């Protein structure tokens, strides 16, 4: 079915459903009408019977009924051929003269016949009918049902065709708009009117387009920032190296080259780490990690390098993650805190909720919203990939991170989704 056009699929499905539903309906309808037509046949025979009684047999012609009348003037009959060659008028008179009832049903050669009898001392009247009326009424009904069935199928397919043409046209418009996305560099918006699933799909694609456009813009900005970020240490390294080579600068100033190379090396490591995060989607390499061990390890590496006091309050909560990546993310947060803290950094872990507080200057609200984007400039001119690595790392492990200004300082909070 996937290789068949949608219009054809809808028409085929509608036709199959209609045919099956109609067959069930016709079967049930015929069963009901069989009983109804039998009652109608008896009713029309009763009406004919009244006419024969009132008219004495004159002017009571009917294609579905017949009669036999026996009185002092003899025996006369009408439409006796309805009974075939199985009964004669004399046999009917002899049979029904002794029949005690006024109605009778007989099956002759597989066909059912209905009789009504009126007898008196002067006259015997027997009217009868077969299944001709049933067949004619049934045939008429069958023709009506067939015509109705064909009309339903044709009308339904026409409606389906019109509806599907309109629907397919909207799908084609959406397909055309999607095909133009790459050629327009994702700048052309997708607009499909309506309130159905196709419109919802168009809105989802439009949202995706906006995300891609935003990501492409961020990539361009990031590449420009990376180029600029690398340009400075490279330029310093080149200038000092040339100065040393030309004898203008003393060999002792090679320390500047080493420091700039370290800076450059750190930036390359961050780029590689950010790139690797895109491929860490296999949860088979995840493990249960005790957060306390990672935090203590990081703090021990920093506590004697500055005059900042660390205050720890850590329980034994765990995350399902990769230890190395969590270490890098937490280390970036602590590095950031050390850059801004005045005297204290407080780290708390309670029931999987991890917070990093420093008593540095509050972050401007406008920058808080942009903090986790690559190369966003901070209040003190610091920018880079650190916070972006943090945000992507915690998201990878189904964690959330937020930053807020509290108690004359700044707090980062990490907790499970």
Secondary structure as UniProt FT lines:
FT   TURN            2..3
FT   HELIX           6..55
FT   TURN            56..59
FT   STRAND          65..71
FT   TURN            72..73
FT   STRAND          74..78
FT   HELIX           80..83
FT   TURN            84..85
FT   HELIX           89..97
FT   STRAND          103..108
FT   TURN            109..110
FT   STRAND          111..119
FT   STRAND          123..129
FT   HELIX           132..179
FT   TURN            180..186
FT   HELIX           197..245
FT   TURN            246..247
FT   HELIX           251..253
FT   HELIX           254..277
FT   TURN            278..279
FT   HELIX           283..285
FT   STRAND          287..290
FT   HELIX           291..302
FT   TURN            303..304
FT   STRAND          309..314
FT   STRAND          318..321
FT   HELIX           323..340
FT   STRAND          344..350
FT   TURN            351..352
FT   STRAND          353..358
FT   HELIX           365..368
FT   TURN            369..372
FT   TURN            374..375
FT   TURN            379..380
FT   HELIX           386..396
FT   TURN            397..398
FT   STRAND          399..406
FT   TURN            407..408
FT   STRAND          409..416
//
